[in-house]
Amino acid sequence: MSEDAELVSRIRCGDLDAFERLYHKYKRPLFRTALAITGNEGAAEEMLQDCFVRAFRAMGRVDAAPSLSPWLHRIVVNLSYNWTNRYRRWPLALEALVDGLAAGAAASPEGAAEGNVLRAAVQDAIASLSLKHRAAIVLFYLQGFSLPEIAYVMDCPVGTVKSRLHYACRALRKKLSSDGRLSGEVAYGTS
């Protein structure tokens, strides 16, 4: 029995400590996903809370084998879609996704400055993507989900996920290659 299946079983028996453990296990990745999609920390906190309220209510119907992560991400992605569509806001910062791209460049002051420029350019490029393309990028590159898991989260076929990732990456390459802040080495391979 997986850890998540054990937690679900305990939660179904009324063990609130098990639910707290589940919350602490998934709060960070779910918050990061919501933040990357909404671009708003307050909204991401709200999505996180709403996600766990909905999860608690549905605990009697969920299949936890082998992991609850895709199911919880599906909830938070849908909540984030709804929030973004309702408020028509687009993310201004996707720091969690971009930090890894510029982490190696910060060895010197020049490297740190270049990393900041790269971070800002990538954030702007990701923010320019459509909501579904942005979600696919976040789930694949930030959360490390497999294609079938993303298909489940986004409620679409695996082929659609592949297509969204392809077009999102193509749009990112195009946007980054035309960004005057970046040198040719950063945005190479933009064919």
Contacts in CASP RR format, 6 or more apart in sequence:
PFRMAT RR
TARGET T0000
AUTHOR 0000-0000-0000
METHOD contacts of the structure
MODEL  1
MSEDAELVSRIRCGDLDAFERLYHKYKRPLFRTALAITGNEGAAEEMLQD
CFVRAFRAMGRVDAAPSLSPWLHRIVVNLSYNWTNRYRRWPLALEALVDG
LAAGAAASPEGAAEGNVLRAAVQDAIASLSLKHRAAIVLFYLQGFSLPEI
AYVMDCPVGTVKSRLHYACRALRKKLSSDGRLSGEVAYGTS
1 9 0 8 1.000
1 65 0 8 1.000
2 64 0 8 1.000
2 65 0 8 1.000
2 66 0 8 1.000
2 67 0 8 1.000
4 22 0 8 1.000
4 64 0 8 1.000
4 65 0 8 1.000
4 66 0 8 1.000
4 67 0 8 1.000
4 68 0 8 1.000
4 69 0 8 1.000
5 64 0 8 1.000
5 65 0 8 1.000
5 66 0 8 1.000
6 18 0 8 1.000
7 18 0 8 1.000
7 19 0 8 1.000
7 21 0 8 1.000
7 22 0 8 1.000
7 64 0 8 1.000
7 68 0 8 1.000
8 59 0 8 1.000
8 60 0 8 1.000
8 62 0 8 1.000
8 64 0 8 1.000
8 68 0 8 1.000
9 64 0 8 1.000
10 17 0 8 1.000
10 18 0 8 1.000
11 18 0 8 1.000
11 19 0 8 1.000
11 22 0 8 1.000
11 56 0 8 1.000
11 59 0 8 1.000
12 59 0 8 1.000
12 60 0 8 1.000
19 56 0 8 1.000
19 59 0 8 1.000
22 55 0 8 1.000
22 68 0 8 1.000
23 52 0 8 1.000
26 68 0 8 1.000
26 69 0 8 1.000
26 72 0 8 1.000
27 48 0 8 1.000
29 69 0 8 1.000
29 73 0 8 1.000
29 143 0 8 1.000
30 47 0 8 1.000
30 48 0 8 1.000
30 51 0 8 1.000
30 72 0 8 1.000
30 73 0 8 1.000
30 76 0 8 1.000
31 44 0 8 1.000
31 45 0 8 1.000
31 47 0 8 1.000
31 48 0 8 1.000
32 96 0 8 1.000
32 142 0 8 1.000
32 143 0 8 1.000
33 73 0 8 1.000
33 76 0 8 1.000
33 77 0 8 1.000
33 80 0 8 1.000
33 138 0 8 1.000
33 139 0 8 1.000
33 142 0 8 1.000
33 143 0 8 1.000
34 43 0 8 1.000
34 44 0 8 1.000
34 47 0 8 1.000
34 48 0 8 1.000
34 51 0 8 1.000
34 76 0 8 1.000
34 79 0 8 1.000
34 80 0 8 1.000
35 41 0 8 1.000
35 44 0 8 1.000
35 91 0 8 1.000
35 94 0 8 1.000
35 96 0 8 1.000
36 91 0 8 1.000
36 94 0 8 1.000
36 96 0 8 1.000
36 97 0 8 1.000
36 126 0 8 1.000
36 134 0 8 1.000
36 138 0 8 1.000
36 142 0 8 1.000
37 77 0 8 1.000
37 80 0 8 1.000
37 81 0 8 1.000
37 84 0 8 1.000
37 91 0 8 1.000
37 131 0 8 1.000
37 134 0 8 1.000
37 135 0 8 1.000
37 138 0 8 1.000
38 44 0 8 1.000
38 47 0 8 1.000
38 80 0 8 1.000
38 83 0 8 1.000
38 84 0 8 1.000
38 89 0 8 1.000
38 91 0 8 1.000
39 89 0 8 1.000
39 90 0 8 1.000
39 91 0 8 1.000
39 92 0 8 1.000
39 93 0 8 1.000
39 94 0 8 1.000
40 89 0 8 1.000
40 91 0 8 1.000
43 80 0 8 1.000
43 83 0 8 1.000
43 87 0 8 1.000
43 89 0 8 1.000
44 80 0 8 1.000
46 83 0 8 1.000
47 76 0 8 1.000
47 79 0 8 1.000
47 80 0 8 1.000
47 83 0 8 1.000
48 76 0 8 1.000
50 79 0 8 1.000
51 72 0 8 1.000
51 75 0 8 1.000
51 76 0 8 1.000
51 79 0 8 1.000
54 75 0 8 1.000
54 79 0 8 1.000
55 62 0 8 1.000
55 68 0 8 1.000
55 71 0 8 1.000
55 72 0 8 1.000
55 75 0 8 1.000
62 68 0 8 1.000
62 71 0 8 1.000
69 145 0 8 1.000
69 149 0 8 1.000
70 145 0 8 1.000
70 149 0 8 1.000
70 152 0 8 1.000
70 153 0 8 1.000
71 152 0 8 1.000
73 139 0 8 1.000
73 143 0 8 1.000
73 145 0 8 1.000
73 149 0 8 1.000
73 153 0 8 1.000
74 152 0 8 1.000
74 153 0 8 1.000
74 154 0 8 1.000
74 155 0 8 1.000
77 135 0 8 1.000
77 139 0 8 1.000
77 153 0 8 1.000
77 154 0 8 1.000
80 135 0 8 1.000
81 131 0 8 1.000
81 135 0 8 1.000
84 90 0 8 1.000
84 131 0 8 1.000
85 131 0 8 1.000
90 127 0 8 1.000
91 123 0 8 1.000
91 126 0 8 1.000
91 127 0 8 1.000
91 134 0 8 1.000
92 123 0 8 1.000
92 127 0 8 1.000
93 123 0 8 1.000
94 122 0 8 1.000
94 123 0 8 1.000
94 126 0 8 1.000
94 127 0 8 1.000
94 138 0 8 1.000
95 119 0 8 1.000
95 123 0 8 1.000
96 142 0 8 1.000
97 122 0 8 1.000
97 126 0 8 1.000
97 137 0 8 1.000
97 138 0 8 1.000
97 141 0 8 1.000
97 142 0 8 1.000
98 118 0 8 1.000
98 119 0 8 1.000
98 122 0 8 1.000
98 123 0 8 1.000
98 126 0 8 1.000
99 119 0 8 1.000
101 118 0 8 1.000
101 119 0 8 1.000
101 122 0 8 1.000
102 114 0 8 1.000
102 115 0 8 1.000
102 116 0 8 1.000
102 118 0 8 1.000
102 119 0 8 1.000
102 122 0 8 1.000
105 111 0 8 1.000
105 112 0 8 1.000
105 114 0 8 1.000
105 115 0 8 1.000
105 118 0 8 1.000
106 112 0 8 1.000
106 115 0 8 1.000
117 181 0 8 1.000
117 182 0 8 1.000
118 182 0 8 1.000
118 186 0 8 1.000
120 181 0 8 1.000
121 176 0 8 1.000
121 179 0 8 1.000
121 181 0 8 1.000
121 182 0 8 1.000
121 186 0 8 1.000
122 172 0 8 1.000
122 176 0 8 1.000
124 175 0 8 1.000
124 179 0 8 1.000
125 171 0 8 1.000
125 172 0 8 1.000
125 175 0 8 1.000
125 176 0 8 1.000
125 179 0 8 1.000
126 134 0 8 1.000
126 137 0 8 1.000
126 172 0 8 1.000
127 134 0 8 1.000
128 171 0 8 1.000
128 175 0 8 1.000
129 137 0 8 1.000
129 168 0 8 1.000
129 171 0 8 1.000
129 172 0 8 1.000
132 154 0 8 1.000
132 164 0 8 1.000
133 164 0 8 1.000
133 167 0 8 1.000
133 168 0 8 1.000
133 171 0 8 1.000
134 168 0 8 1.000
135 154 0 8 1.000
136 150 0 8 1.000
136 154 0 8 1.000
136 161 0 8 1.000
136 164 0 8 1.000
136 165 0 8 1.000
136 168 0 8 1.000
137 165 0 8 1.000
137 168 0 8 1.000
137 169 0 8 1.000
137 172 0 8 1.000
139 145 0 8 1.000
139 149 0 8 1.000
139 150 0 8 1.000
139 153 0 8 1.000
139 154 0 8 1.000
140 147 0 8 1.000
140 150 0 8 1.000
140 165 0 8 1.000
145 153 0 8 1.000
147 158 0 8 1.000
147 159 0 8 1.000
147 161 0 8 1.000
147 162 0 8 1.000
148 158 0 8 1.000
150 161 0 8 1.000
151 157 0 8 1.000
151 158 0 8 1.000
151 159 0 8 1.000
151 160 0 8 1.000
151 161 0 8 1.000
154 160 0 8 1.000
154 161 0 8 1.000
154 164 0 8 1.000
173 187 0 8 1.000
173 189 0 8 1.000
173 190 0 8 1.000
174 190 0 8 1.000
176 182 0 8 1.000
176 186 0 8 1.000
176 187 0 8 1.000
176 190 0 8 1.000
177 184 0 8 1.000
177 187 0 8 1.000
177 189 0 8 1.000
177 190 0 8 1.000
179 187 0 8 1.000
END
